[in-house]
Amino acid sequence: MGEWSEYFEDFPVENPGNYVNVNFDRKDAEALRSAQAKLAQEQVILDAEIEAIVQKCRPSDGGKK
């Protein structure tokens, strides 16, 4: 028995990842996944920048609480 990925290669219309809203469209689905991946990567970069700013601006308490 083959893997699921092989099945979906043979029958792309069966892959739920190839649907945008309720319409089957492999190209639009791939573009959507690509845009989501780019957005997620940009968010990781922004989160790192925010963390660096917070660390830089956090007052040093000299080990006291």
mmJSON file of the N, C-alpha and C atoms, coordinates in Angstrom:
{"data_MODEL":{"atom_site":{
"group_PDB":["ATOM","ATOM","ATOM","ATOM","ATOM","ATOM","ATOM","ATOM","ATOM","ATOM","ATOM","ATOM","ATOM","ATOM","ATOM","ATOM","ATOM","ATOM","ATOM","ATOM","ATOM","ATOM","ATOM","ATOM","ATOM","ATOM","ATOM","ATOM","ATOM","ATOM","ATOM","ATOM","ATOM","ATOM","ATOM","ATOM","ATOM","ATOM","ATOM","ATOM","ATOM","ATOM","ATOM","ATOM","ATOM","ATOM","ATOM","ATOM","ATOM","ATOM","ATOM","ATOM","ATOM","ATOM","ATOM","ATOM","ATOM","ATOM","ATOM","ATOM","ATOM","ATOM","ATOM","ATOM","ATOM","ATOM","ATOM","ATOM","ATOM","ATOM","ATOM","ATOM","ATOM","ATOM","ATOM","ATOM","ATOM","ATOM","ATOM","ATOM","ATOM","ATOM","ATOM","ATOM","ATOM","ATOM","ATOM","ATOM","ATOM","ATOM","ATOM","ATOM","ATOM","ATOM","ATOM","ATOM","ATOM","ATOM","ATOM","ATOM","ATOM","ATOM","ATOM","ATOM","ATOM","ATOM","ATOM","ATOM","ATOM","ATOM","ATOM","ATOM","ATOM","ATOM","ATOM","ATOM","ATOM","ATOM","ATOM","ATOM","ATOM","ATOM","ATOM","ATOM","ATOM","ATOM","ATOM","ATOM","ATOM","ATOM","ATOM","ATOM","ATOM","ATOM","ATOM","ATOM","ATOM","ATOM","ATOM","ATOM","ATOM","ATOM","ATOM","ATOM","ATOM","ATOM","ATOM","ATOM","ATOM","ATOM","ATOM","ATOM","ATOM","ATOM","ATOM","ATOM","ATOM","ATOM","ATOM","ATOM","ATOM","ATOM","ATOM","ATOM","ATOM","ATOM","ATOM","ATOM","ATOM","ATOM","ATOM","ATOM","ATOM","ATOM","ATOM","ATOM","ATOM","ATOM","ATOM","ATOM","ATOM","ATOM","ATOM","ATOM","ATOM","ATOM","ATOM","ATOM","ATOM","ATOM","ATOM","ATOM","ATOM","ATOM","ATOM"],
"id":[1,2,3,4,5,6,7,8,9,10,11,12,13,14,15,16,17,18,19,20,21,22,23,24,25,26,27,28,29,30,31,32,33,34,35,36,37,38,39,40,41,42,43,44,45,46,47,48,49,50,51,52,53,54,55,56,57,58,59,60,61,62,63,64,65,66,67,68,69,70,71,72,73,74,75,76,77,78,79,80,81,82,83,84,85,86,87,88,89,90,91,92,93,94,95,96,97,98,99,100,101,102,103,104,105,106,107,108,109,110,111,112,113,114,115,116,117,118,119,120,121,122,123,124,125,126,127,128,129,130,131,132,133,134,135,136,137,138,139,140,141,142,143,144,145,146,147,148,149,150,151,152,153,154,155,156,157,158,159,160,161,162,163,164,165,166,167,168,169,170,171,172,173,174,175,176,177,178,179,180,181,182,183,184,185,186,187,188,189,190,191,192,193,194,195],
"type_symbol":["N","C","C","N","C","C","N","C","C","N","C","C","N","C","C","N","C","C","N","C","C","N","C","C","N","C","C","N","C","C","N","C","C","N","C","C","N","C","C","N","C","C","N","C","C","N","C","C","N","C","C","N","C","C","N","C","C","N","C","C","N","C","C","N","C","C","N","C","C","N","C","C","N","C","C","N","C","C","N","C","C","N","C","C","N","C","C","N","C","C","N","C","C","N","C","C","N","C","C","N","C","C","N","C","C","N","C","C","N","C","C","N","C","C","N","C","C","N","C","C","N","C","C","N","C","C","N","C","C","N","C","C","N","C","C","N","C","C","N","C","C","N","C","C","N","C","C","N","C","C","N","C","C","N","C","C","N","C","C","N","C","C","N","C","C","N","C","C","N","C","C","N","C","C","N","C","C","N","C","C","N","C","C","N","C","C","N","C","C","N","C","C","N","C","C"],
"label_atom_id":["N","CA","C","N","CA","C","N","CA","C","N","CA","C","N","CA","C","N","CA","C","N","CA","C","N","CA","C","N","CA","C","N","CA","C","N","CA","C","N","CA","C","N","CA","C","N","CA","C","N","CA","C","N","CA","C","N","CA","C","N","CA","C","N","CA","C","N","CA","C","N","CA","C","N","CA","C","N","CA","C","N","CA","C","N","CA","C","N","CA","C","N","CA","C","N","CA","C","N","CA","C","N","CA","C","N","CA","C","N","CA","C","N","CA","C","N","CA","C","N","CA","C","N","CA","C","N","CA","C","N","CA","C","N","CA","C","N","CA","C","N","CA","C","N","CA","C","N","CA","C","N","CA","C","N","CA","C","N","CA","C","N","CA","C","N","CA","C","N","CA","C","N","CA","C","N","CA","C","N","CA","C","N","CA","C","N","CA","C","N","CA","C","N","CA","C","N","CA","C","N","CA","C","N","CA","C","N","CA","C","N","CA","C","N","CA","C","N","CA","C","N","CA","C","N","CA","C"],
"label_alt_id":[null,null,null,null,null,null,null,null,null,null,null,null,null,null,null,null,null,null,null,null,null,null,null,null,null,null,null,null,null,null,null,null,null,null,null,null,null,null,null,null,null,null,null,null,null,null,null,null,null,null,null,null,null,null,null,null,null,null,null,null,null,null,null,null,null,null,null,null,null,null,null,null,null,null,null,null,null,null,null,null,null,null,null,null,null,null,null,null,null,null,null,null,null,null,null,null,null,null,null,null,null,null,null,null,null,null,null,null,null,null,null,null,null,null,null,null,null,null,null,null,null,null,null,null,null,null,null,null,null,null,null,null,null,null,null,null,null,null,null,null,null,null,null,null,null,null,null,null,null,null,null,null,null,null,null,null,null,null,null,null,null,null,null,null,null,null,null,null,null,null,null,null,null,null,null,null,null,null,null,null,null,null,null,null,null,null,null,null,null,null,null,null,null,null,null],
"label_comp_id":["MET","MET","MET","GLY","GLY","GLY","GLU","GLU","GLU","TRP","TRP","TRP","SER","SER","SER","GLU","GLU","GLU","TYR","TYR","TYR","PHE","PHE","PHE","GLU","GLU","GLU","ASP","ASP","ASP","PHE","PHE","PHE","PRO","PRO","PRO","VAL","VAL","VAL","GLU","GLU","GLU","ASN","ASN","ASN","PRO","PRO","PRO","GLY","GLY","GLY","ASN","ASN","ASN","TYR","TYR","TYR","VAL","VAL","VAL","ASN","ASN","ASN","VAL","VAL","VAL","ASN","ASN","ASN","PHE","PHE","PHE","ASP","ASP","ASP","ARG","ARG","ARG","LYS","LYS","LYS","ASP","ASP","ASP","ALA","ALA","ALA","GLU","GLU","GLU","ALA","ALA","ALA","LEU","LEU","LEU","ARG","ARG","ARG","SER","SER","SER","ALA","ALA","ALA","GLN","GLN","GLN","ALA","ALA","ALA","LYS","LYS","LYS","LEU","LEU","LEU","ALA","ALA","ALA","GLN","GLN","GLN","GLU","GLU","GLU","GLN","GLN","GLN","VAL","VAL","VAL","ILE","ILE","ILE","LEU","LEU","LEU","ASP","ASP","ASP","ALA","ALA","ALA","GLU","GLU","GLU","ILE","ILE","ILE","GLU","GLU","GLU","ALA","ALA","ALA","ILE","ILE","ILE","VAL","VAL","VAL","GLN","GLN","GLN","LYS","LYS","LYS","CYS","CYS","CYS","ARG","ARG","ARG","PRO","PRO","PRO","SER","SER","SER","ASP","ASP","ASP","GLY","GLY","GLY","GLY","GLY","GLY","LYS","LYS","LYS","LYS","LYS","LYS"],
"label_asym_id":["A","A","A","A","A","A","A","A","A","A","A","A","A","A","A","A","A","A","A","A","A","A","A","A","A","A","A","A","A","A","A","A","A","A","A","A","A","A","A","A","A","A","A","A","A","A","A","A","A","A","A","A","A","A","A","A","A","A","A","A","A","A","A","A","A","A","A","A","A","A","A","A","A","A","A","A","A","A","A","A","A","A","A","A","A","A","A","A","A","A","A","A","A","A","A","A","A","A","A","A","A","A","A","A","A","A","A","A","A","A","A","A","A","A","A","A","A","A","A","A","A","A","A","A","A","A","A","A","A","A","A","A","A","A","A","A","A","A","A","A","A","A","A","A","A","A","A","A","A","A","A","A","A","A","A","A","A","A","A","A","A","A","A","A","A","A","A","A","A","A","A","A","A","A","A","A","A","A","A","A","A","A","A","A","A","A","A","A","A","A","A","A","A","A","A"],
"label_entity_id":["1","1","1","1","1","1","1","1","1","1","1","1","1","1","1","1","1","1","1","1","1","1","1","1","1","1","1","1","1","1","1","1","1","1","1","1","1","1","1","1","1","1","1","1","1","1","1","1","1","1","1","1","1","1","1","1","1","1","1","1","1","1","1","1","1","1","1","1","1","1","1","1","1","1","1","1","1","1","1","1","1","1","1","1","1","1","1","1","1","1","1","1","1","1","1","1","1","1","1","1","1","1","1","1","1","1","1","1","1","1","1","1","1","1","1","1","1","1","1","1","1","1","1","1","1","1","1","1","1","1","1","1","1","1","1","1","1","1","1","1","1","1","1","1","1","1","1","1","1","1","1","1","1","1","1","1","1","1","1","1","1","1","1","1","1","1","1","1","1","1","1","1","1","1","1","1","1","1","1","1","1","1","1","1","1","1","1","1","1","1","1","1","1","1","1"],
"label_seq_id":[1,1,1,2,2,2,3,3,3,4,4,4,5,5,5,6,6,6,7,7,7,8,8,8,9,9,9,10,10,10,11,11,11,12,12,12,13,13,13,14,14,14,15,15,15,16,16,16,17,17,17,18,18,18,19,19,19,20,20,20,21,21,21,22,22,22,23,23,23,24,24,24,25,25,25,26,26,26,27,27,27,28,28,28,29,29,29,30,30,30,31,31,31,32,32,32,33,33,33,34,34,34,35,35,35,36,36,36,37,37,37,38,38,38,39,39,39,40,40,40,41,41,41,42,42,42,43,43,43,44,44,44,45,45,45,46,46,46,47,47,47,48,48,48,49,49,49,50,50,50,51,51,51,52,52,52,53,53,53,54,54,54,55,55,55,56,56,56,57,57,57,58,58,58,59,59,59,60,60,60,61,61,61,62,62,62,63,63,63,64,64,64,65,65,65],
"pdbx_PDB_ins_code":[null,null,null,null,null,null,null,null,null,null,null,null,null,null,null,null,null,null,null,null,null,null,null,null,null,null,null,null,null,null,null,null,null,null,null,null,null,null,null,null,null,null,null,null,null,null,null,null,null,null,null,null,null,null,null,null,null,null,null,null,null,null,null,null,null,null,null,null,null,null,null,null,null,null,null,null,null,null,null,null,null,null,null,null,null,null,null,null,null,null,null,null,null,null,null,null,null,null,null,null,null,null,null,null,null,null,null,null,null,null,null,null,null,null,null,null,null,null,null,null,null,null,null,null,null,null,null,null,null,null,null,null,null,null,null,null,null,null,null,null,null,null,null,null,null,null,null,null,null,null,null,null,null,null,null,null,null,null,null,null,null,null,null,null,null,null,null,null,null,null,null,null,null,null,null,null,null,null,null,null,null,null,null,null,null,null,null,null,null,null,null,null,null,null,null],
"Cartn_x":[0.849,0.0,0.895,0.544,1.335,1.082,1.909,1.776,0.644,0.153,-0.893,-0.418,0.854,1.358,1.319,1.586,1.504,0.065,-0.864,-2.281,-2.712,-2.325,-2.732,-2.039,-0.851,-0.211,-1.01,-1.525,-2.314,-3.716,-4.275,-5.644,-5.658,-5.176,-5.078,-6.421,-7.489,-8.799,-9.243,-8.656,-8.993,-8.25,-7.227,-6.42,-7.134,-7.53,-8.224,-7.344,-6.036,-5.124,-5.143,-5.801,-5.875,-7.156,-7.867,-9.112,-8.935,-9.456,-9.5,-10.985,-11.368,-12.786,-13.425,-14.299,-14.91,-14.556,-13.691,-13.358,-11.991,-11.909,-10.646,-9.807,-8.627,-7.712,-6.308,-5.53,-4.196,-3.284,-3.344,-2.45,-2.778,-4.046,-4.441,-4.122,-4.317,-4.014,-2.52,-1.691,-0.242,0.161,-0.449,-0.159,-0.576,-1.699,-2.169,-1.207,-0.774,0.188,1.5,1.939,3.174,3.05,1.936,1.707,1.639,1.005,0.914,2.293,3.11,4.465,5.312,5.181,5.926,5.482,4.198,3.674,4.175,4.196,4.68,6.155,6.956,8.377,8.582,7.815,7.907,7.524,6.536,6.113,7.214,7.928,9.045,10.115,10.412,11.41,10.955,9.695,9.167,9.163,8.805,8.822,10.23,11.233,12.62,13.036,12.628,12.937,12.271,11.033,10.321,11.016,11.409,12.104,13.421,14.144,15.408,15.166,14.11,13.779,13.394,12.6,12.192,13.408,14.304,15.506,16.378,16.478,17.302,16.71,15.393,14.725,14.366,14.498,14.157,15.17,14.687,15.621,16.398,17.644,18.502,18.244,17.842,17.546,18.683,19.794,20.946,20.702,19.808,19.532,18.516,17.939,16.933,15.555,14.668,13.28,12.362],
"Cartn_y":[-1.169,0.0,1.232,2.206,3.425,4.412,5.42,6.485,7.427,8.21,9.183,10.207,10.619,11.619,11.101,9.817,9.226,9.222,8.915,8.909,10.295,11.323,12.676,13.172,12.66,13.005,12.429,11.207,10.561,11.136,11.562,12.088,13.432,14.493,15.792,16.375,15.985,16.518,15.972,14.875,14.295,14.97,15.763,16.407,17.658,17.694,18.883,20.121,19.945,21.077,21.801,21.237,21.854,22.652,22.917,23.671,25.049,26.044,27.401,27.708,27.979,28.077,26.728,26.643,25.357,24.925,25.67,25.394,24.732,23.705,23.041,23.927,24.298,25.104,24.926,24.077,23.743,24.962,25.796,26.956,27.978,28.277,29.223,28.672,27.376,26.765,26.853,26.607,26.711,28.156,29.112,30.522,30.921,30.415,30.707,30.138,28.888,28.287,29.056,29.493,30.257,31.591,32.268,33.553,33.364,32.29,32.025,31.712,30.971,30.657,31.925,32.805,34.064,34.925,34.992,35.765,35.205,33.893,33.28,33.588,33.555,33.869,35.329,36.228,37.638,37.852,37.097,37.225,36.764,35.716,35.243,36.326,36.977,38.049,39.212,39.604,40.704,40.351,39.122,38.702,38.789,38.405,38.484,39.939,40.824,42.243,42.814,42.452,42.929,42.434,41.182,40.627,41.356,41.695,42.422,43.814,44.479,45.813,45.716,44.728,44.56,44.307,43.449,43.155,44.392,45.176,46.382,47.426,47.538,48.578,48.149,46.876,46.397,46.923,47.51,48.074,46.95,47.253,46.318,46.508,45.443,45.567,45.061,44.696,44.264,42.98,42.136,40.869,40.964,42.113,42.282,42.044,41.602,41.417,42.15],
"Cartn_z":[0.0,0.0,0.0,-0.799,-0.93,0.196,0.22,1.208,0.796,1.778,1.486,0.466,0.569,-0.36,-1.799,-1.983,-3.328,-3.817,-2.933,-3.301,-3.752,-2.979,-3.321,-4.581,-4.898,-6.169,-7.323,-7.137,-8.188,-8.298,-7.175,-7.137,-6.409,-7.055,-6.376,-5.943,-6.604,-6.24,-4.881,-4.418,-3.122,-1.973,-2.284,-1.257,-0.751,0.514,1.028,1.029,0.947,0.893,-0.437,-1.445,-2.764,-2.973,-1.897,-1.996,-1.37,-2.055,-1.532,-1.376,-0.129,0.236,-0.081,-1.026,-1.373,-2.785,-3.461,-4.847,-4.967,-5.819,-6.08,-6.995,-6.528,-7.33,-6.778,-7.422,-6.927,-6.895,-7.93,-8.002,-6.921,-6.732,-5.686,-4.296,-4.108,-2.818,-2.529,-3.527,-3.348,-3.06,-3.759,-3.515,-2.1,-1.642,-0.291,0.754,0.561,1.495,1.493,0.333,0.225,0.956,0.776,1.452,2.964,3.412,4.843,5.427,4.695,5.165,5.249,4.246,4.255,5.438,5.679,6.798,8.129,8.261,9.492,9.704,8.639,8.757,9.147,8.557,8.913,10.373,10.86,12.25,13.194,12.837,13.659,13.756,12.648,12.634,13.504,13.368,14.185,15.671,16.001,17.399,17.981,17.186,17.647,17.854,16.957,17.111,18.367,18.6,19.783,21.047,21.063,22.229,22.469,21.407,21.554,22.131,21.672,22.189,23.66,24.024,25.417,26.298,25.856,26.643,26.796,25.738,25.768,26.712,26.73,27.505,28.92,29.226,30.552,31.557,32.638,33.618,34.323,34.566,35.291,36.777,37.46,38.882,39.762,39.171,39.945,40.71,40.25,40.909,42.019,42.267,43.313,42.749,43.604,43.19,44.12],
"occupancy":[1.0,1.0,1.0,1.0,1.0,1.0,1.0,1.0,1.0,1.0,1.0,1.0,1.0,1.0,1.0,1.0,1.0,1.0,1.0,1.0,1.0,1.0,1.0,1.0,1.0,1.0,1.0,1.0,1.0,1.0,1.0,1.0,1.0,1.0,1.0,1.0,1.0,1.0,1.0,1.0,1.0,1.0,1.0,1.0,1.0,1.0,1.0,1.0,1.0,1.0,1.0,1.0,1.0,1.0,1.0,1.0,1.0,1.0,1.0,1.0,1.0,1.0,1.0,1.0,1.0,1.0,1.0,1.0,1.0,1.0,1.0,1.0,1.0,1.0,1.0,1.0,1.0,1.0,1.0,1.0,1.0,1.0,1.0,1.0,1.0,1.0,1.0,1.0,1.0,1.0,1.0,1.0,1.0,1.0,1.0,1.0,1.0,1.0,1.0,1.0,1.0,1.0,1.0,1.0,1.0,1.0,1.0,1.0,1.0,1.0,1.0,1.0,1.0,1.0,1.0,1.0,1.0,1.0,1.0,1.0,1.0,1.0,1.0,1.0,1.0,1.0,1.0,1.0,1.0,1.0,1.0,1.0,1.0,1.0,1.0,1.0,1.0,1.0,1.0,1.0,1.0,1.0,1.0,1.0,1.0,1.0,1.0,1.0,1.0,1.0,1.0,1.0,1.0,1.0,1.0,1.0,1.0,1.0,1.0,1.0,1.0,1.0,1.0,1.0,1.0,1.0,1.0,1.0,1.0,1.0,1.0,1.0,1.0,1.0,1.0,1.0,1.0,1.0,1.0,1.0,1.0,1.0,1.0,1.0,1.0,1.0,1.0,1.0,1.0,1.0,1.0,1.0,1.0,1.0,1.0],
"B_iso_or_equiv":[0.0,0.0,0.0,0.0,0.0,0.0,0.0,0.0,0.0,0.0,0.0,0.0,0.0,0.0,0.0,0.0,0.0,0.0,0.0,0.0,0.0,0.0,0.0,0.0,0.0,0.0,0.0,0.0,0.0,0.0,0.0,0.0,0.0,0.0,0.0,0.0,0.0,0.0,0.0,0.0,0.0,0.0,0.0,0.0,0.0,0.0,0.0,0.0,0.0,0.0,0.0,0.0,0.0,0.0,0.0,0.0,0.0,0.0,0.0,0.0,0.0,0.0,0.0,0.0,0.0,0.0,0.0,0.0,0.0,0.0,0.0,0.0,0.0,0.0,0.0,0.0,0.0,0.0,0.0,0.0,0.0,0.0,0.0,0.0,0.0,0.0,0.0,0.0,0.0,0.0,0.0,0.0,0.0,0.0,0.0,0.0,0.0,0.0,0.0,0.0,0.0,0.0,0.0,0.0,0.0,0.0,0.0,0.0,0.0,0.0,0.0,0.0,0.0,0.0,0.0,0.0,0.0,0.0,0.0,0.0,0.0,0.0,0.0,0.0,0.0,0.0,0.0,0.0,0.0,0.0,0.0,0.0,0.0,0.0,0.0,0.0,0.0,0.0,0.0,0.0,0.0,0.0,0.0,0.0,0.0,0.0,0.0,0.0,0.0,0.0,0.0,0.0,0.0,0.0,0.0,0.0,0.0,0.0,0.0,0.0,0.0,0.0,0.0,0.0,0.0,0.0,0.0,0.0,0.0,0.0,0.0,0.0,0.0,0.0,0.0,0.0,0.0,0.0,0.0,0.0,0.0,0.0,0.0,0.0,0.0,0.0,0.0,0.0,0.0,0.0,0.0,0.0,0.0,0.0,0.0],
"pdbx_formal_charge":[null,null,null,null,null,null,null,null,null,null,null,null,null,null,null,null,null,null,null,null,null,null,null,null,null,null,null,null,null,null,null,null,null,null,null,null,null,null,null,null,null,null,null,null,null,null,null,null,null,null,null,null,null,null,null,null,null,null,null,null,null,null,null,null,null,null,null,null,null,null,null,null,null,null,null,null,null,null,null,null,null,null,null,null,null,null,null,null,null,null,null,null,null,null,null,null,null,null,null,null,null,null,null,null,null,null,null,null,null,null,null,null,null,null,null,null,null,null,null,null,null,null,null,null,null,null,null,null,null,null,null,null,null,null,null,null,null,null,null,null,null,null,null,null,null,null,null,null,null,null,null,null,null,null,null,null,null,null,null,null,null,null,null,null,null,null,null,null,null,null,null,null,null,null,null,null,null,null,null,null,null,null,null,null,null,null,null,null,null,null,null,null,null,null,null],
"auth_seq_id":[1,1,1,2,2,2,3,3,3,4,4,4,5,5,5,6,6,6,7,7,7,8,8,8,9,9,9,10,10,10,11,11,11,12,12,12,13,13,13,14,14,14,15,15,15,16,16,16,17,17,17,18,18,18,19,19,19,20,20,20,21,21,21,22,22,22,23,23,23,24,24,24,25,25,25,26,26,26,27,27,27,28,28,28,29,29,29,30,30,30,31,31,31,32,32,32,33,33,33,34,34,34,35,35,35,36,36,36,37,37,37,38,38,38,39,39,39,40,40,40,41,41,41,42,42,42,43,43,43,44,44,44,45,45,45,46,46,46,47,47,47,48,48,48,49,49,49,50,50,50,51,51,51,52,52,52,53,53,53,54,54,54,55,55,55,56,56,56,57,57,57,58,58,58,59,59,59,60,60,60,61,61,61,62,62,62,63,63,63,64,64,64,65,65,65],
"auth_comp_id":["MET","MET","MET","GLY","GLY","GLY","GLU","GLU","GLU","TRP","TRP","TRP","SER","SER","SER","GLU","GLU","GLU","TYR","TYR","TYR","PHE","PHE","PHE","GLU","GLU","GLU","ASP","ASP","ASP","PHE","PHE","PHE","PRO","PRO","PRO","VAL","VAL","VAL","GLU","GLU","GLU","ASN","ASN","ASN","PRO","PRO","PRO","GLY","GLY","GLY","ASN","ASN","ASN","TYR","TYR","TYR","VAL","VAL","VAL","ASN","ASN","ASN","VAL","VAL","VAL","ASN","ASN","ASN","PHE","PHE","PHE","ASP","ASP","ASP","ARG","ARG","ARG","LYS","LYS","LYS","ASP","ASP","ASP","ALA","ALA","ALA","GLU","GLU","GLU","ALA","ALA","ALA","LEU","LEU","LEU","ARG","ARG","ARG","SER","SER","SER","ALA","ALA","ALA","GLN","GLN","GLN","ALA","ALA","ALA","LYS","LYS","LYS","LEU","LEU","LEU","ALA","ALA","ALA","GLN","GLN","GLN","GLU","GLU","GLU","GLN","GLN","GLN","VAL","VAL","VAL","ILE","ILE","ILE","LEU","LEU","LEU","ASP","ASP","ASP","ALA","ALA","ALA","GLU","GLU","GLU","ILE","ILE","ILE","GLU","GLU","GLU","ALA","ALA","ALA","ILE","ILE","ILE","VAL","VAL","VAL","GLN","GLN","GLN","LYS","LYS","LYS","CYS","CYS","CYS","ARG","ARG","ARG","PRO","PRO","PRO","SER","SER","SER","ASP","ASP","ASP","GLY","GLY","GLY","GLY","GLY","GLY","LYS","LYS","LYS","LYS","LYS","LYS"],
"auth_asym_id":["A","A","A","A","A","A","A","A","A","A","A","A","A","A","A","A","A","A","A","A","A","A","A","A","A","A","A","A","A","A","A","A","A","A","A","A","A","A","A","A","A","A","A","A","A","A","A","A","A","A","A","A","A","A","A","A","A","A","A","A","A","A","A","A","A","A","A","A","A","A","A","A","A","A","A","A","A","A","A","A","A","A","A","A","A","A","A","A","A","A","A","A","A","A","A","A","A","A","A","A","A","A","A","A","A","A","A","A","A","A","A","A","A","A","A","A","A","A","A","A","A","A","A","A","A","A","A","A","A","A","A","A","A","A","A","A","A","A","A","A","A","A","A","A","A","A","A","A","A","A","A","A","A","A","A","A","A","A","A","A","A","A","A","A","A","A","A","A","A","A","A","A","A","A","A","A","A","A","A","A","A","A","A","A","A","A","A","A","A","A","A","A","A","A","A"],
"auth_atom_id":["N","CA","C","N","CA","C","N","CA","C","N","CA","C","N","CA","C","N","CA","C","N","CA","C","N","CA","C","N","CA","C","N","CA","C","N","CA","C","N","CA","C","N","CA","C","N","CA","C","N","CA","C","N","CA","C","N","CA","C","N","CA","C","N","CA","C","N","CA","C","N","CA","C","N","CA","C","N","CA","C","N","CA","C","N","CA","C","N","CA","C","N","CA","C","N","CA","C","N","CA","C","N","CA","C","N","CA","C","N","CA","C","N","CA","C","N","CA","C","N","CA","C","N","CA","C","N","CA","C","N","CA","C","N","CA","C","N","CA","C","N","CA","C","N","CA","C","N","CA","C","N","CA","C","N","CA","C","N","CA","C","N","CA","C","N","CA","C","N","CA","C","N","CA","C","N","CA","C","N","CA","C","N","CA","C","N","CA","C","N","CA","C","N","CA","C","N","CA","C","N","CA","C","N","CA","C","N","CA","C","N","CA","C","N","CA","C","N","CA","C","N","CA","C","N","CA","C"],
"pdbx_PDB_model_num":[1,1,1,1,1,1,1,1,1,1,1,1,1,1,1,1,1,1,1,1,1,1,1,1,1,1,1,1,1,1,1,1,1,1,1,1,1,1,1,1,1,1,1,1,1,1,1,1,1,1,1,1,1,1,1,1,1,1,1,1,1,1,1,1,1,1,1,1,1,1,1,1,1,1,1,1,1,1,1,1,1,1,1,1,1,1,1,1,1,1,1,1,1,1,1,1,1,1,1,1,1,1,1,1,1,1,1,1,1,1,1,1,1,1,1,1,1,1,1,1,1,1,1,1,1,1,1,1,1,1,1,1,1,1,1,1,1,1,1,1,1,1,1,1,1,1,1,1,1,1,1,1,1,1,1,1,1,1,1,1,1,1,1,1,1,1,1,1,1,1,1,1,1,1,1,1,1,1,1,1,1,1,1,1,1,1,1,1,1,1,1,1,1,1,1]
}}}
